[in-house]
Amino acid sequence: MFDIGFSELLLIAIVALIVIGPERLPKVARTLGHLFGRMQRYVNDVKADISREMELDELKKMRSSMEDAARSFQSSVTDGVSDAGREMNRLALDTQSAVDALAEVPGTAQPPVSAAPEQRELALDSSQSPPAQKQA
């Protein structure tokens, strides 16, 4: 980090021994060690806070993108359902108009709409024998 070699550390220790003196040098070294430890803890705390904030921002972005995707999916499903409903209504109206048009043509007999399939077969062709009933 600072690129300090052993010879430079030795020179700093000799100057500190001369300037501070041999009696106070251990106390000063201990105090500098405590200050250096506090500084490292402070720097690590700041790094951790910054890291947490970055992760929180990423989570907020991910949340907003997920909410946008959910909204777009919901709107597409709603649009699809409403389109299908409109198509069903259109088909029902077309079918009803076709039935009404068929009813207006003279000489066309319509089987009853509420009759079961077997009854419709009987109504159309009464000369045949009735179909055998299935036993369960």
N, C-alpha and C positions, 0 to 999 in steps of 0.2 A: 504494500500500500504506500508506505513512505520510502521504501527502498533504502533502509538504513542498515549498514553492514556492522560486523562485530567490532571493527576498529573504531568506527564512529561512536558506537555505544561505549566502548572503553574510554574514549576521549571525553565524552559527556560525563561519565562516572568520575573521572579524575578531576575535572573542573568542578563538579558538584562537591566532591570531597574537600577540595581546597576552599571553595567559596563558603559552603555551609558549615563545614567542620565535622570532625569524626563523632562528636557527641550528639549532634542534632540530625545527622544524615539518616539513621534508621527511622526516626520519627517522621521526617519529611518523606522518605520513600514509602512508608506505610500510608501516610496521608495522600500521597500522589496515587498509590494503588487503589485506595478507597474512592478517590475522585474519578479515576479512570474506570473503575467498575460501575459507578453511578452513571457515568457518561454512556457506557456501553448499554446499560439497562434502559436508559432514556432513549437511546437511538433504536434499540430493539422494540421498545414500546411504540415509538413513532412509526417504525416500519410495519408493525402488526396492525396499528390503527389504519394506516394507509391501505394495507392489504385488505382489511375487513371492509373498508369503504369501497374499494374497487370491486370486491365480490358482491357487496350489496347493490352497487350500481348495475353490475352484470345481471344479478337476479331480478332487479326491477325491469331491466330491458327485456329479459326473457319472459317475465310475467306479462308485460305489455304486449309482446309479440304473441304470446299464447292467447291472451284475451282478444287480440285482433283476429287471430285465426279462428277462435271460437265464434266470434261475432260474424265473421264472413261465412263460416260453415252454417251457422244458424240462419243467416239470411238466405243462403243458397237453398237450404232445406225448406224454409218457409216459401221461397219463390217456387220451388219445385212442387210443393204441395198445392199451392194456389194455382199453378199452371195445370196440374193434374185435375184439380177440381173444376176449373174452367173447361178443360177438355171433356170431362165427364158430363158437365152440364150441356155443352155443345152437342155431344153425341146423344144425350137423352132428348134434346130438342129435335135433332135430326131424325131420330127414331120415331118420336111422337108425330112429327110432321109426315113421315113416310107412312105410318099407321093411319093417320087421318086421311092422307091422300088415297090409300088403298081402300079405306072405308067408303070413300065417295064414289069409287068405281062400281057401277051396278053389276050385280051378278057374282060378286066375289064373296065367298063365305069365309068367315074367320073363325078359327077354333076359339073357344073361351080361353082367356089369358090365365085364369086361375086354375085351370084343369091340370091334373097330373099328367105326366107323359103317357102313361097307359091309357088314360081316358081320352087323350087327344088322338092316339092311334085308333081307338075304338070309334071316335066321332068321325074320323076321316074314312075309315074303311070298316064298315060294320058287317061286311060279308064274311070276313075271316073270323076264325074262332079266337076267343080272348087268350092272351099270353098266359102261360103257366106261372103261378105264383111261386116265388122262391121261399123255401123254408129255412129258417136260421137255426 
